[in-house]
Amino acid sequence: MDLELSETLQNVVDGLSEDFTDSFIEVYQSSGDTFIRVEVDAIIDICRYLKNEHHFIYLSDAFGVDRFTSNERFEVVYNLVSLRARQHLFVKVRLPEEGPVLPSVTGIWKSANWMEREIYDMFGIRFTGHPDFRRIFMPEDFDYYPLRKEFPLLGIPGSIELPSTTPDPE
C-alpha cells in the first residue's frame, strides 16, 4: 500500500485488514481524505468496531450515490469523525440496482436516523432495523426516487400537484 496515512488511520486500516479480512475490500485516498470500502454484511460490525476501538464517535454525515453502473449501482457513504484523534474517515458500501438493502446503523449512531430516511427517500435504498422508516421529503405514496440518475430533470408529469405559476388576477 502506497498511502501516506496518519498513525491513527494506519492503525484503523491495519485493524480492519486483520480483524475483517473477508469484509475489508479496499482503502484509498482522494483529495486528502481516506476512504475504506467494506462488504454490506459487515457494515454493522465494522462501524461498531470503528466507534468502540478507534473512537469514531461522531457520524457527521451519511449519503447515497447513484454510480449509474450495471454492477453495484448504488453506494452509501458514512463520514465518521474521531474527535479524540481529530481525524475523519469515509466508509463506503456498494449495493445492487435491484432491491438495494443495508442494515441500519442507528443502533450505533442515533444521528443516522434522518440521514438514512433521506437516503431512502431520494435513492430508494432500504435500511433494515431502522426505528422509524418512512419518507422524509416526498409523500409516502410517491413511487419514485428523485436523486436516481434516470429520474427526469423536470420531474414526473402529474405525479405531484404543483402550485400554479400564473399570478392571481387582481
Z-matrix of the N, CA and C atoms (Angstrom, degrees):
N
C 1 1.446
C 2 1.521 1 109.28
N 3 1.327 2 118.34 1 124.75
C 4 1.453 3 122.29 2 179.49
C 5 1.522 4 111.46 3 -102.99
N 6 1.312 5 117.01 4 45.77
C 7 1.459 6 121.09 5 179.83
C 8 1.517 7 109.46 6 -99.36
N 9 1.315 8 116.70 7 143.52
C 10 1.454 9 121.49 8 174.11
C 11 1.511 10 107.39 9 -101.24
N 12 1.328 11 116.27 10 88.43
C 13 1.450 12 122.09 11 -177.98
C 14 1.519 13 110.18 12 -100.05
N 15 1.335 14 115.46 13 151.17
C 16 1.459 15 119.21 14 172.72
C 17 1.525 16 107.50 15 -65.77
N 18 1.304 17 116.43 16 165.51
C 19 1.461 18 120.15 17 179.96
C 20 1.530 19 110.55 18 -60.03
N 21 1.333 20 116.84 19 -40.13
C 22 1.465 21 121.09 20 179.49
C 23 1.518 22 110.79 21 -61.49
N 24 1.324 23 117.36 22 -50.40
C 25 1.455 24 120.43 23 -178.28
C 26 1.527 25 111.80 24 -68.31
N 27 1.314 26 117.09 25 -32.47
C 28 1.464 27 119.65 26 176.26
C 29 1.529 28 110.45 27 -64.69
N 30 1.342 29 116.47 28 -39.02
C 31 1.471 30 120.29 29 176.22
C 32 1.526 31 110.95 30 -64.34
N 33 1.319 32 117.03 31 -38.22
C 34 1.472 33 121.58 32 177.99
C 35 1.522 34 109.77 33 -63.07
N 36 1.323 35 116.52 34 -50.43
C 37 1.467 36 121.45 35 -178.74
C 38 1.524 37 110.50 36 -62.06
N 39 1.322 38 117.02 37 -43.23
C 40 1.467 39 120.22 38 178.57
C 41 1.526 40 110.59 39 -62.25
N 42 1.328 41 116.95 40 -44.14
C 43 1.460 42 120.89 41 179.39
C 44 1.520 43 112.45 42 -63.17
N 45 1.325 44 116.36 43 -43.08
C 46 1.474 45 120.16 44 178.91
C 47 1.525 46 111.42 45 -64.88
N 48 1.324 47 116.68 46 -44.49
C 49 1.467 48 118.82 47 -178.40
C 50 1.530 49 111.14 48 -68.45
N 51 1.325 50 117.38 49 -24.90
C 52 1.461 51 121.04 50 178.31
C 53 1.535 52 111.78 51 -83.90
N 54 1.338 53 116.67 52 -46.98
C 55 1.475 54 121.18 53 -174.00
C 56 1.522 55 113.88 54 -87.36
N 57 1.320 56 117.46 55 -21.70
C 58 1.469 57 121.17 56 -176.47
C 59 1.524 58 110.06 57 -129.31
N 60 1.303 59 116.72 58 48.74
C 61 1.455 60 123.05 59 -174.72
C 62 1.524 61 113.07 60 -50.98
N 63 1.323 62 118.22 61 -44.96
C 64 1.465 63 121.42 62 -176.02
C 65 1.521 64 113.30 63 -82.22
N 66 1.327 65 118.24 64 -13.34
C 67 1.465 66 121.32 65 -174.55
C 68 1.518 67 113.47 66 -109.38
N 69 1.305 68 116.97 67 -12.26
C 70 1.461 69 122.83 68 -177.68
C 71 1.527 70 107.83 69 -92.89
N 72 1.338 71 116.70 70 108.10
C 73 1.463 72 120.65 71 -171.40
C 74 1.524 73 112.74 72 -86.75
N 75 1.335 74 116.33 73 -52.83
C 76 1.466 75 118.45 74 -177.23
C 77 1.514 76 110.84 75 -158.73
N 78 1.308 77 115.44 76 162.34
C 79 1.460 78 123.13 77 172.85
C 80 1.524 79 106.74 78 -136.07
N 81 1.331 80 116.10 79 137.93
C 82 1.460 81 119.63 80 177.11
C 83 1.518 82 109.60 81 -154.50
N 84 1.316 83 115.28 82 165.23
C 85 1.460 84 121.00 83 176.53
C 86 1.515 85 109.21 84 -117.43
N 87 1.320 86 114.34 85 145.54
C 88 1.456 87 121.18 86 176.26
C 89 1.520 88 107.82 87 -148.68
N 90 1.302 89 116.36 88 127.69
C 91 1.470 90 122.67 89 179.52
C 92 1.525 91 111.90 90 53.41
N 93 1.315 92 116.79 91 35.94
C 94 1.455 93 121.12 92 177.56
C 95 1.517 94 115.00 93 83.34
N 96 1.327 95 118.16 94 -1.62
C 97 1.460 96 121.97 95 178.78
C 98 1.523 97 110.35 96 -103.31
N 99 1.319 98 115.71 97 151.59
C 100 1.457 99 121.45 98 179.93
C 101 1.519 100 109.52 99 -105.63
N 102 1.323 101 115.63 100 131.10
C 103 1.465 102 123.25 101 -179.10
C 104 1.516 103 108.66 102 -121.05
N 105 1.328 104 115.86 103 137.61
C 106 1.451 105 119.74 104 170.22
C 107 1.522 106 107.36 105 -124.37
N 108 1.316 107 115.45 106 141.55
C 109 1.468 108 120.02 107 178.01
C 110 1.516 109 107.83 108 -115.78
N 111 1.345 110 113.97 109 132.66
C 112 1.460 111 120.25 110 -175.06
C 113 1.522 112 109.98 111 -129.79
N 114 1.329 113 115.39 112 165.17
C 115 1.464 114 122.22 113 177.35
C 116 1.524 115 110.03 114 -74.62
N 117 1.325 116 116.17 115 148.04
C 118 1.458 117 122.98 116 -178.40
C 119 1.523 118 112.00 117 -57.38
N 120 1.311 119 116.55 118 -46.57
C 121 1.466 120 119.48 119 -173.49
C 122 1.527 121 113.81 120 -68.31
N 123 1.319 122 118.37 121 -9.51
C 124 1.466 123 121.28 122 -179.86
C 125 1.527 124 112.82 123 -109.84
N 126 1.315 125 118.14 124 4.56
C 127 1.470 126 119.92 125 -173.33
C 128 1.522 127 112.11 126 -60.00
N 129 1.315 128 118.58 127 -40.87
C 130 1.471 129 120.82 128 -179.13
C 131 1.524 130 110.23 129 -65.02
N 132 1.319 131 117.01 130 -49.36
C 133 1.467 132 120.62 131 -179.26
C 134 1.523 133 111.72 132 -62.47
N 135 1.315 134 117.13 133 -40.38
C 136 1.465 135 120.51 134 -179.34
C 137 1.529 136 110.68 135 -69.66
N 138 1.314 137 117.64 136 -42.91
C 139 1.477 138 119.68 137 178.47
C 140 1.524 139 110.84 138 -64.14
N 141 1.313 140 117.26 139 -42.04
C 142 1.469 141 120.62 140 177.79
C 143 1.535 142 110.28 141 -63.13
N 144 1.321 143 116.55 142 -40.89
C 145 1.461 144 121.51 143 177.07
C 146 1.533 145 110.63 144 -61.52
N 147 1.330 146 116.57 145 -45.79
C 148 1.467 147 120.03 146 -179.68
C 149 1.526 148 111.71 147 -63.21
N 150 1.323 149 116.62 148 -38.15
C 151 1.463 150 119.76 149 179.54
C 152 1.530 151 111.23 150 -72.19
N 153 1.320 152 117.27 151 -49.19
C 154 1.465 153 120.57 152 -173.55
C 155 1.527 154 114.23 153 -78.05
N 156 1.321 155 117.11 154 -38.32
C 157 1.466 156 120.09 155 -175.56
C 158 1.527 157 113.92 156 -93.32
N 159 1.320 158 117.03 157 -28.61
C 160 1.469 159 119.60 158 -175.36
C 161 1.521 160 113.30 159 -121.41
N 162 1.324 161 116.53 160 8.58
C 163 1.471 162 123.50 161 171.41
C 164 1.529 163 114.36 162 62.59
N 165 1.328 164 117.20 163 33.35
C 166 1.464 165 120.23 164 171.52
C 167 1.532 166 106.35 165 -84.14
N 168 1.333 167 114.77 166 76.14
C 169 1.463 168 121.29 167 -170.98
C 170 1.526 169 113.39 168 -86.24
N 171 1.326 170 117.23 169 -10.48
C 172 1.458 171 120.41 170 -174.25
C 173 1.528 172 110.34 171 -117.53
N 174 1.326 173 115.69 172 117.97
C 175 1.464 174 121.10 173 172.13
C 176 1.522 175 106.46 174 -90.08
N 177 1.309 176 115.92 175 101.80
C 178 1.458 177 121.67 176 -176.52
C 179 1.518 178 112.13 177 -73.04
N 180 1.323 179 116.11 178 -37.78
C 181 1.460 180 120.30 179 -175.98
C 182 1.523 181 109.33 180 -163.34
N 183 1.312 182 114.21 181 153.27
C 184 1.462 183 121.36 182 169.89
C 185 1.515 184 105.56 183 -140.18
N 186 1.314 185 116.92 184 135.60
C 187 1.461 186 119.32 185 -177.21
C 188 1.518 187 110.72 186 -149.09
N 189 1.317 188 114.69 187 159.34
C 190 1.451 189 121.92 188 178.79
C 191 1.512 190 111.16 189 -99.59
N 192 1.323 191 114.59 190 157.25
C 193 1.466 192 122.12 191 177.42
C 194 1.522 193 107.18 192 -137.79
N 195 1.319 194 116.03 193 132.24
C 196 1.468 195 121.00 194 172.15
C 197 1.521 196 106.53 195 -100.37
N 198 1.323 197 116.64 196 103.10
C 199 1.466 198 121.67 197 -178.77
C 200 1.519 199 111.70 198 -74.78
N 201 1.339 200 117.29 199 -15.07
C 202 1.458 201 125.28 200 179.27
C 203 1.524 202 111.57 201 53.00
N 204 1.337 203 114.39 202 48.05
C 205 1.455 204 121.87 203 177.14
C 206 1.522 205 108.27 204 -117.73
N 207 1.311 206 116.83 205 163.30
C 208 1.467 207 119.38 206 179.91
C 209 1.528 208 111.43 207 -79.98
N 210 1.305 209 117.54 208 -20.01
C 211 1.453 210 121.65 209 179.65
C 212 1.527 211 109.05 210 -119.11
N 213 1.327 212 117.29 211 130.83
C 214 1.466 213 122.20 212 -179.37
C 215 1.527 214 111.02 213 50.36
N 216 1.328 215 115.06 214 60.51
C 217 1.462 216 120.95 215 -172.84
C 218 1.529 217 113.92 216 -64.44
N 219 1.335 218 117.19 217 -41.24
C 220 1.465 219 119.52 218 -173.77
C 221 1.516 220 111.90 219 -104.64
N 222 1.329 221 113.62 220 154.79
C 223 1.447 222 120.79 221 178.15
C 224 1.529 223 107.92 222 -136.11
N 225 1.309 224 116.74 223 141.02
C 226 1.458 225 121.89 224 169.41
C 227 1.514 226 106.08 225 -115.41
N 228 1.328 227 115.95 226 131.27
C 229 1.456 228 122.03 227 -176.55
C 230 1.520 229 109.02 228 -120.73
N 231 1.327 230 115.35 229 129.13
C 232 1.465 231 122.08 230 177.60
C 233 1.524 232 108.18 231 -108.40
N 234 1.334 233 116.63 232 127.68
C 235 1.457 234 122.63 233 177.82
C 236 1.526 235 107.49 234 -100.49
N 237 1.322 236 116.45 235 104.54
C 238 1.461 237 122.21 236 -175.50
C 239 1.524 238 110.65 237 -103.39
N 240 1.340 239 115.45 238 145.27
C 241 1.457 240 120.75 239 -179.22
C 242 1.525 241 109.76 240 -127.85
N 243 1.327 242 115.36 241 132.61
C 244 1.460 243 121.82 242 169.98
C 245 1.521 244 106.51 243 -102.43
N 246 1.323 245 115.63 244 106.64
C 247 1.463 246 119.85 245 -179.79
C 248 1.528 247 110.70 246 -68.33
N 249 1.317 248 116.58 247 -32.22
C 250 1.467 249 121.16 248 179.95
C 251 1.528 250 110.77 249 -64.21
N 252 1.340 251 116.33 250 -46.75
C 253 1.472 252 120.55 251 -177.16
C 254 1.523 253 112.44 252 -92.94
N 255 1.328 254 116.87 253 -5.86
C 256 1.477 255 121.75 254 -177.37
C 257 1.532 256 111.00 255 55.44
N 258 1.328 257 114.43 256 47.70
C 259 1.457 258 121.90 257 -179.75
C 260 1.511 259 109.30 258 -128.73
N 261 1.312 260 116.38 259 152.19
C 262 1.457 261 118.38 260 168.70
C 263 1.519 262 109.60 261 -130.89
N 264 1.338 263 112.51 262 157.02
C 265 1.448 264 120.82 263 -171.48
C 266 1.517 265 107.91 264 -144.12
N 267 1.313 266 116.94 265 138.41
C 268 1.461 267 121.68 266 176.33
C 269 1.519 268 108.98 267 -103.69
N 270 1.329 269 116.13 268 126.41
C 271 1.453 270 122.31 269 177.64
C 272 1.524 271 107.28 270 -109.89
N 273 1.335 272 116.47 271 126.70
C 274 1.464 273 121.51 272 -175.65
C 275 1.519 274 111.33 273 -118.82
N 276 1.328 275 114.14 274 143.77
C 277 1.464 276 121.80 275 175.91
C 278 1.518 277 106.83 276 -132.46
N 279 1.317 278 117.54 277 134.13
C 280 1.468 279 121.43 278 177.50
C 281 1.517 280 110.29 279 -103.65
N 282 1.351 281 114.46 280 145.50
C 283 1.461 282 121.27 281 -175.68
C 284 1.519 283 110.24 282 -132.81
N 285 1.336 284 116.55 283 154.29
C 286 1.468 285 119.85 284 179.57
C 287 1.528 286 111.69 285 -73.95
N 288 1.327 287 115.40 286 163.71
C 289 1.468 288 121.07 287 178.65
C 290 1.526 289 111.26 288 -67.92
N 291 1.304 290 116.96 289 -42.11
C 292 1.464 291 121.27 290 -178.89
C 293 1.519 292 110.59 291 -87.38
N 294 1.316 293 115.64 292 119.30
C 295 1.460 294 120.99 293 175.86
C 296 1.513 295 115.21 294 62.62
N 297 1.336 296 118.83 295 52.93
C 298 1.465 297 119.25 296 179.04
C 299 1.530 298 111.27 297 -68.71
N 300 1.333 299 116.19 298 119.95
C 301 1.461 300 122.40 299 -177.91
C 302 1.522 301 109.12 300 -135.73
N 303 1.325 302 115.28 301 140.64
C 304 1.454 303 121.94 302 -177.41
C 305 1.530 304 108.41 303 -144.16
N 306 1.325 305 119.80 304 141.98
C 307 1.460 306 119.96 305 175.52
C 308 1.532 307 110.73 306 -66.58
N 309 1.309 308 116.27 307 143.49
C 310 1.459 309 121.74 308 179.41
C 311 1.532 310 110.57 309 -73.82
N 312 1.327 311 116.80 310 141.22
C 313 1.462 312 121.34 311 175.46
C 314 1.529 313 111.45 312 -100.41
N 315 1.340 314 117.37 313 16.10
C 316 1.473 315 120.28 314 179.70
C 317 1.527 316 111.88 315 -64.12
N 318 1.316 317 118.83 316 -23.15
C 319 1.457 318 121.31 317 175.59
C 320 1.519 319 112.77 318 -72.05
N 321 1.328 320 116.69 319 -16.78
C 322 1.469 321 121.80 320 179.30
C 323 1.529 322 109.71 321 -100.15
N 324 1.324 323 115.98 322 -47.99
C 325 1.466 324 122.13 323 177.10
C 326 1.526 325 108.01 324 -127.68
N 327 1.315 326 117.06 325 113.75
C 328 1.470 327 120.64 326 179.99
C 329 1.520 328 111.46 327 -61.76
N 330 1.324 329 117.15 328 -26.59
C 331 1.464 330 121.12 329 -179.47
C 332 1.530 331 112.37 330 -64.46
N 333 1.319 332 117.81 331 -14.08
C 334 1.472 333 120.93 332 178.75
C 335 1.522 334 112.06 333 -69.67
N 336 1.316 335 118.32 334 -16.89
C 337 1.456 336 122.98 335 -175.33
C 338 1.526 337 112.45 336 -49.49
N 339 1.301 338 117.52 337 -64.40
C 340 1.465 339 120.67 338 -176.27
C 341 1.524 340 111.93 339 -71.98
N 342 1.309 341 117.02 340 -30.44
C 343 1.465 342 119.91 341 178.87
C 344 1.530 343 110.52 342 -63.79
N 345 1.330 344 116.36 343 -45.40
C 346 1.464 345 119.88 344 178.93
C 347 1.520 346 111.05 345 -67.03
N 348 1.313 347 117.42 346 -36.63
C 349 1.465 348 119.73 347 177.10
C 350 1.525 349 110.72 348 -63.71
N 351 1.315 350 117.77 349 -39.37
C 352 1.461 351 121.23 350 177.97
C 353 1.527 352 110.93 351 -66.76
N 354 1.324 353 117.72 352 -41.01
C 355 1.463 354 121.04 353 178.36
C 356 1.524 355 110.00 354 -61.26
N 357 1.330 356 116.40 355 -43.14
C 358 1.468 357 119.37 356 176.87
C 359 1.525 358 110.50 357 -62.55
N 360 1.306 359 116.61 358 -46.83
C 361 1.455 360 121.49 359 -176.00
C 362 1.529 361 112.58 360 -61.56
N 363 1.312 362 117.00 361 -37.14
C 364 1.461 363 120.99 362 -175.18
C 365 1.531 364 113.68 363 -93.64
N 366 1.357 365 118.14 364 -28.12
C 367 1.460 366 121.43 365 -175.37
C 368 1.525 367 114.52 366 -119.84
N 369 1.332 368 118.09 367 -17.42
C 370 1.462 369 120.96 368 -177.98
C 371 1.517 370 113.88 369 81.59
N 372 1.320 371 117.84 370 16.59
C 373 1.455 372 121.65 371 176.99
C 374 1.530 373 107.75 372 -83.53
N 375 1.324 374 116.23 373 123.13
C 376 1.469 375 121.18 374 -177.49
C 377 1.525 376 110.49 375 -90.70
N 378 1.335 377 115.13 376 148.18
C 379 1.459 378 121.65 377 179.08
C 380 1.521 379 108.87 378 -121.53
N 381 1.327 380 116.43 379 111.54
C 382 1.458 381 120.26 380 179.88
C 383 1.527 382 109.79 381 -75.11
N 384 1.324 383 115.60 382 143.15
C 385 1.455 384 120.60 383 179.01
C 386 1.515 385 114.38 384 80.63
N 387 1.320 386 117.24 385 10.08
C 388 1.466 387 120.48 386 179.25
C 389 1.529 388 109.03 387 -73.51
N 390 1.345 389 119.03 388 137.39
C 391 1.460 390 120.99 389 -175.00
C 392 1.536 391 115.43 390 -74.01
N 393 1.329 392 118.69 391 -20.30
C 394 1.470 393 121.03 392 -176.70
C 395 1.522 394 109.01 393 -149.01
N 396 1.327 395 115.33 394 65.76
C 397 1.464 396 119.94 395 -171.21
C 398 1.520 397 111.40 396 -84.13
N 399 1.317 398 116.21 397 96.20
C 400 1.463 399 122.78 398 174.64
C 401 1.517 400 107.74 399 -148.89
N 402 1.321 401 114.60 400 165.28
C 403 1.461 402 119.15 401 -177.90
C 404 1.522 403 109.94 402 -67.09
N 405 1.330 404 114.38 403 152.38
C 406 1.452 405 119.25 404 -175.25
C 407 1.534 406 112.31 405 -114.03
N 408 1.325 407 117.99 406 -30.07
C 409 1.462 408 121.77 407 -179.73
C 410 1.527 409 112.59 408 -114.48
N 411 1.302 410 116.04 409 -43.54
C 412 1.460 411 121.39 410 -174.84
C 413 1.532 412 110.06 411 -92.78
N 414 1.341 413 117.10 412 156.65
C 415 1.466 414 119.35 413 176.76
C 416 1.529 415 111.30 414 -61.43
N 417 1.324 416 116.15 415 150.14
C 418 1.469 417 121.41 416 -178.30
C 419 1.530 418 112.52 417 -56.89
N 420 1.336 419 117.23 418 -33.47
C 421 1.466 420 120.30 419 -176.94
C 422 1.531 421 113.03 420 -90.89
N 423 1.312 422 118.18 421 8.73
C 424 1.461 423 122.44 422 178.75
C 425 1.525 424 108.43 423 -75.03
N 426 1.326 425 117.43 424 122.22
C 427 1.460 426 121.93 425 -172.70
C 428 1.528 427 114.62 426 -91.74
N 429 1.312 428 117.73 427 12.19
C 430 1.469 429 120.93 428 -173.44
C 431 1.526 430 110.15 429 -125.28
N 432 1.333 431 115.27 430 166.94
C 433 1.451 432 121.83 431 -179.62
C 434 1.532 433 107.60 432 -130.22
N 435 1.328 434 117.33 433 103.96
C 436 1.464 435 122.62 434 -167.88
C 437 1.530 436 117.22 435 -62.27
N 438 1.317 437 120.55 436 -22.05
C 439 1.465 438 119.47 437 -179.42
C 440 1.523 439 113.63 438 -95.65
N 441 1.329 440 116.54 439 3.90
C 442 1.466 441 118.60 440 171.27
C 443 1.527 442 108.23 441 -72.33
N 444 1.302 443 116.09 442 143.83
C 445 1.459 444 119.69 443 -173.32
C 446 1.520 445 114.39 444 -68.34
N 447 1.345 446 118.52 445 -18.81
C 448 1.461 447 118.75 446 177.86
C 449 1.538 448 111.79 447 -85.16
N 450 1.329 449 117.43 448 -5.07
C 451 1.465 450 120.66 449 -179.91
C 452 1.531 451 108.91 450 -68.63
N 453 1.347 452 118.02 451 129.48
C 454 1.471 453 120.16 452 -178.10
C 455 1.523 454 112.36 453 -61.95
N 456 1.321 455 116.54 454 140.20
C 457 1.463 456 121.09 455 -178.36
C 458 1.528 457 112.68 456 -59.03
N 459 1.305 458 117.46 457 -33.00
C 460 1.459 459 120.66 458 -179.80
C 461 1.522 460 112.30 459 -93.46
N 462 1.322 461 117.32 460 7.72
C 463 1.458 462 120.73 461 178.88
C 464 1.523 463 111.71 462 84.62
N 465 1.304 464 116.06 463 179.30
C 466 1.459 465 123.19 464 179.45
C 467 1.522 466 107.47 465 -91.34
N 468 1.324 467 118.40 466 114.68
C 469 1.472 468 119.43 467 -177.94
C 470 1.525 469 111.88 468 -57.56
N 471 1.326 470 115.60 469 127.76
C 472 1.453 471 121.79 470 176.88
C 473 1.509 472 115.40 471 79.89
N 474 1.336 473 118.68 472 1.64
C 475 1.463 474 119.53 473 -177.68
C 476 1.526 475 112.04 474 -75.41
N 477 1.316 476 116.83 475 -32.33
C 478 1.464 477 122.15 476 177.37
C 479 1.522 478 107.32 477 -135.84
N 480 1.315 479 115.57 478 135.17
C 481 1.461 480 118.87 479 177.95
C 482 1.519 481 108.80 480 -71.20
N 483 1.319 482 115.61 481 123.89
C 484 1.454 483 120.87 482 -179.02
C 485 1.523 484 109.85 483 -102.98
N 486 1.331 485 116.88 484 152.64
C 487 1.471 486 118.53 485 177.62
C 488 1.523 487 110.88 486 -66.39
N 489 1.296 488 115.87 487 154.02
C 490 1.459 489 121.48 488 179.78
C 491 1.533 490 109.85 489 -66.39
N 492 1.320 491 115.61 490 144.46
C 493 1.456 492 120.13 491 178.79
C 494 1.526 493 111.88 492 -100.67
N 495 1.323 494 115.76 493 -2.38
C 496 1.479 495 119.08 494 177.53
C 497 1.523 496 108.84 495 -92.50
N 498 1.322 497 115.82 496 136.88
C 499 1.467 498 118.99 497 -178.45
C 500 1.539 499 111.06 498 -69.12
N 501 1.329 500 115.04 499 150.47
C 502 1.448 501 120.54 500 176.12
C 503 1.533 502 109.31 501 -69.01
N 504 1.352 503 116.99 502 138.55
C 505 1.471 504 118.60 503 176.58
C 506 1.522 505 109.50 504 -70.55
N 507 1.306 506 115.40 505 141.69
C 508 1.464 507 119.11 506 -179.72
C 509 1.501 508 112.05 507 -97.20
